[in-house]
Amino acid sequence: MPAPEARCAVDDPRLTELSGLVVDGGALWAMSDGGYRVELHRLDPSTCAVIDSRTAAVNPYDAEDLALAPDGALWVADIGDNDRRRDTVAMIVLPVRGESRLHRLTYPDGPHDAEALLVDTAGRPVVITKEARSPAGVYRTVQPPEGLGPTPLVRVGELTLPPSATQGGPLGGLGSRMVTGAAATADGSVVAVRSYTDAWLYPVRGGDLVAALEATPVQVPLPDEPQGEAVAFESDGTLVSGSETRGVLGEIRAVPEAAGLVADRLPAAAPSTADPTDEPAPDWLPAGMGAAVVVGALLLVIAAMAVRRR
């Protein structure tokens, strides 16, 4: 299994609580879970220096993850709830153009703490909760949220991460099975769900993210991150991870072409069922057949004339 490679150190004070990453057209955007407004920062991939920022005039309660929607919008998941007392959680959407928008969501079974968000091909948020001693809940809206809401979430599944011996994180073995972030490849064929110590990769069939999480995943160890919560994929399938600093220097790390580790679990292209005998005739065939008929007729006429002469 390939080991993570250090890309650069994250020393900007705005990202000491790094909790979300996304790659958008080659640009690496990062988000911290602190502060009084939504702030996304574009990082120089070689130095981790902040080279651009986007903001939304929303004061989040506890923003925890960042996701890229199929339409190019960046979704900030304001879903943290350590004390499990929020009546609603929220999605703050920063579209490619235009003003940001806020959607409030409600759980069907009371408050949950969560740190992981995916957005499916229909534009529906998929939230995975953070549980210490029970399976994580998987929640999704029935339709893409519109307006302020609140829009109900529906429990559509649950997820239990496999046991891991990878070292790292603030909670030891317990933290190795707590969901702290999620991401999907650009083509939507692979999903990563991470804990404090590992990323777990799931193949996606037919765009169904919920069904994908029922499969047996492939482990990608991310050892020795102080509080790993951020994960994303580059266009070539490289997995990128990041961590809160917790008093030490944080890093952006990469596992090259990690998505390829589940390539053998993706559906193969359907073989062609066309009958070779049904292949269309080449363009020259009708003309060639016509010429052959003409030549044959001429030969018959010549032969008949020769017989008459005799």
Solvent accessible surface area in square Angstrom, and as a share of the most:
residue,aa,sasa,rsa
1,M,131,0.59
2,P,56,0.35
3,A,75,0.58
4,P,24,0.15
5,E,96,0.43
6,A,68,0.52
7,R,89,0.32
8,C,18,0.10
9,A,36,0.28
10,V,4,0.02
11,D,107,0.55
12,D,24,0.13
13,P,108,0.68
14,R,115,0.42
15,L,0,0.00
16,T,61,0.36
17,E,76,0.34
18,L,1,0.00
19,S,0,0.00
20,G,0,0.00
21,L,2,0.01
22,V,12,0.07
23,V,23,0.13
24,D,48,0.25
25,G,87,0.84
26,G,63,0.61
27,A,11,0.09
28,L,16,0.08
29,W,21,0.07
30,A,0,0.00
31,M,4,0.02
32,S,21,0.14
33,D,25,0.13
34,G,34,0.33
35,G,55,0.53
36,Y,184,0.70
37,R,125,0.46
38,V,4,0.02
39,E,51,0.23
40,L,0,0.00
41,H,4,0.02
42,R,91,0.33
43,L,1,0.01
44,D,38,0.19
45,P,84,0.53
46,S,80,0.52
47,T,80,0.47
48,C,1,0.01
49,A,50,0.39
50,V,32,0.19
51,I,97,0.49
52,D,68,0.35
53,S,47,0.30
54,R,71,0.26
55,T,62,0.36
56,A,6,0.05
57,A,109,0.84
58,V,31,0.18
59,N,101,0.52
60,P,17,0.11
61,Y,119,0.45
62,D,25,0.13
63,A,5,0.04
64,E,9,0.04
65,D,1,0.00
66,L,3,0.01
67,A,10,0.08
68,L,62,0.31
69,A,6,0.05
70,P,86,0.54
71,D,100,0.52
72,G,21,0.20
73,A,2,0.02
74,L,1,0.01
75,W,10,0.04
76,V,0,0.00
77,A,0,0.00
78,D,5,0.03
79,I,0,0.00
80,G,0,0.00
81,D,1,0.01
82,N,112,0.57
83,D,99,0.51
84,R,106,0.39
85,R,166,0.61
86,R,25,0.09
87,D,134,0.69
88,T,34,0.20
89,V,3,0.02
90,A,1,0.01
91,M,0,0.00
92,I,0,0.00
93,V,0,0.00
94,L,4,0.02
95,P,21,0.13
96,V,86,0.49
97,R,203,0.74
98,G,65,0.62
99,E,155,0.70
100,S,39,0.25
101,R,102,0.37
102,L,41,0.20
103,H,5,0.02
104,R,86,0.31
105,L,0,0.00
106,T,35,0.20
107,Y,28,0.11
108,P,84,0.53
109,D,77,0.40
110,G,34,0.33
111,P,56,0.35
112,H,29,0.13
113,D,8,0.04
114,A,0,0.00
115,E,7,0.03
116,A,0,0.00
117,L,0,0.00
118,L,5,0.02
119,V,16,0.09
120,D,8,0.04
121,T,105,0.61
122,A,55,0.43
123,G,17,0.16
124,R,53,0.19
125,P,0,0.00
126,V,1,0.00
127,V,0,0.00
128,I,0,0.00
129,T,0,0.00
130,K,20,0.08
131,E,29,0.13
132,A,48,0.37
133,R,209,0.76
134,S,66,0.42
135,P,55,0.34
136,A,6,0.05
137,G,1,0.01
138,V,2,0.01
139,Y,0,0.00
140,R,51,0.19
141,T,0,0.00
142,V,94,0.54
143,Q,123,0.55
144,P,56,0.35
145,P,11,0.07
146,E,149,0.67
147,G,49,0.48
148,L,102,0.51
149,G,44,0.43
150,P,79,0.49
151,T,26,0.15
152,P,88,0.55
153,L,2,0.01
154,V,62,0.36
155,R,99,0.36
156,V,44,0.25
157,G,25,0.24
158,E,99,0.44
159,L,9,0.04
160,T,82,0.48
161,L,3,0.02
162,P,37,0.23
163,P,97,0.61
164,S,26,0.17
165,A,91,0.70
166,T,24,0.14
167,Q,131,0.58
168,G,22,0.22
169,G,23,0.22
170,P,49,0.31
171,L,84,0.42
172,G,43,0.41
173,G,56,0.54
174,L,62,0.31
175,G,0,0.00
176,S,3,0.02
177,R,102,0.37
178,M,18,0.08
179,V,3,0.02
180,T,0,0.00
181,G,0,0.00
182,A,1,0.01
183,A,13,0.10
184,A,42,0.33
185,T,16,0.09
186,A,93,0.72
187,D,113,0.59
188,G,24,0.23
189,S,28,0.18
190,V,2,0.01
191,V,0,0.00
192,A,0,0.00
193,V,0,0.00
194,R,0,0.00
195,S,0,0.00
196,Y,7,0.03
197,T,1,0.00
198,D,0,0.00
199,A,0,0.00
200,W,11,0.04
201,L,0,0.00
202,Y,2,0.01
203,P,3,0.02
204,V,9,0.05
205,R,119,0.44
206,G,89,0.86
207,G,29,0.28
208,D,64,0.33
209,L,13,0.06
210,V,17,0.10
211,A,47,0.36
212,A,7,0.05
213,L,7,0.03
214,E,138,0.62
215,A,38,0.30
216,T,100,0.58
217,P,18,0.11
218,V,21,0.12
219,Q,55,0.25
220,V,0,0.00
221,P,37,0.23
222,L,1,0.01
223,P,39,0.25
224,D,107,0.55
225,E,6,0.03
226,P,37,0.24
227,Q,21,0.09
228,G,0,0.00
229,E,3,0.02
230,A,0,0.00
231,V,1,0.01
232,A,2,0.02
233,F,11,0.05
234,E,44,0.20
235,S,106,0.68
236,D,91,0.47
237,G,6,0.06
238,T,5,0.03
239,L,0,0.00
240,V,0,0.00
241,S,1,0.00
242,G,0,0.00
243,S,5,0.03
244,E,15,0.07
245,T,17,0.10
246,R,140,0.51
247,G,82,0.79
248,V,85,0.49
249,L,114,0.57
250,G,1,0.01
251,E,71,0.32
252,I,1,0.01
253,R,32,0.12
254,A,1,0.01
255,V,1,0.00
256,P,57,0.36
257,E,114,0.51
258,A,0,0.00
259,A,14,0.11
260,G,49,0.47
261,L,63,0.31
262,V,0,0.00
263,A,58,0.45
264,D,127,0.66
265,R,87,0.32
266,L,52,0.26
267,P,84,0.53
268,A,97,0.75
269,A,99,0.76
270,A,93,0.72
271,P,115,0.72
272,S,103,0.66
273,T,134,0.78
274,A,78,0.61
275,D,65,0.34
276,P,103,0.65
277,T,119,0.69
278,D,108,0.56
279,E,118,0.53
280,P,125,0.78
281,A,61,0.47
282,P,61,0.39
283,D,144,0.74
284,W,173,0.61
285,L,56,0.28
286,P,91,0.57
287,A,76,0.59
288,G,35,0.34
289,M,117,0.52
290,G,37,0.35
291,A,57,0.44
292,A,64,0.50
293,V,109,0.63
294,V,87,0.50
295,V,85,0.49
296,G,30,0.28
297,A,53,0.41
298,L,104,0.52
299,L,111,0.55
300,L,132,0.66
301,V,83,0.48
302,I,108,0.55
303,A,55,0.43
304,A,53,0.41
305,M,92,0.41
306,A,37,0.28
307,V,101,0.58
308,R,210,0.77
309,R,185,0.67
310,R,235,0.86
